[in-house]
Amino acid sequence: MAVCNVCFRHCHIEDGGLGFCGARTCSDGKVTAANYGRLTSLALDPIEKKPLSRFMPGSMILSAGSYGCNLRCPFCQNYSISWSDEAFALSGKTEYISPERLAAAAVSLRGRGNIGVAFTYNEPLIGYEYILDTAKLVHDAGMVNVLVTNGTAELSILEEIGPYIDAMNIDLKGFTERYYCDILGGDFGMVKEFITEAVKLCHVELTTLIIPGENDSENEMRELTAWVAGLTDKDGTVTGKDVPLHISRFFPRFHMTDRPATDVRRVYKLADVARSELKYVYTGNC
């Protein structure tokens, strides 16, 4: 048995067993990534789809995903590779693509506008070792690395991969402890700490999905954006007002079909509220 130190759960994993995320295992008393190089998704996407609106706009990026997640968002749009029964059955049924092969694929797509690799779709940080190994090769090839994450990871993981990541989109799913704990099964404090340090390392954009009756109040949006506006760069200068925020519309799916899609007018109203603090606010799925 060994303790996994990727996120707040600190799972105690038996040899041959799996952690809560379904993607970390234990072998000879050492925790490793069971999903290392096991890809479920590979696609050449517009950079804006990550979403990143102020990082190399108009570019394409090779997007790679594996399986597993350390949260339990009931509305997950990628549930088939995150934490559904299908996701838990994926181990051994995926294609192994080595870091060298993925980096080479990124290079081969330069002619189609590709700028690098995005680690996305499931929660990439639960397999951070693969990110680290691949990202180094991508940088060696003169290309960029993008991380799309829920930000639920220890700062030691961020410190390890940070030098090789050029941009991140981080979910800031709401701004209350209740929402993160009761609805998502997450850790609000860990996400805030992760974002606080990430903005000192690379270009960061944030995404908030608006769930009717959960995180859709104007007061919560004011609190969220006031906090973002106060973020500082590595020199201690307050630069949070320049952090782009994507406010996205919810559609019922997976385990959350008990409410309608978010009213478009509510999304636009919350975007207006956010603009009182932040320079760059975008609406999505409207």
Beta strands, then each sheet from edge to edge (+ up, - down):
strand 1: 2-3
strand 2: 12-13
strand 3: 24-27
strand 4: 30-33
strand 5: 38-39
strand 6: 41-46
strand 7: 60-65
strand 8: 95-96
strand 9: 114-119
strand 10: 144-149
strand 11: 167-171
strand 12: 203-210
strand 13: 245-249
strand 14: 281-284
sheet 1: 1+ 2-
sheet 2: 3+ 4-
sheet 3: 5+ 8-
sheet 4: 6+ 7- 9- 10- 11- 12- 13- 14-
end
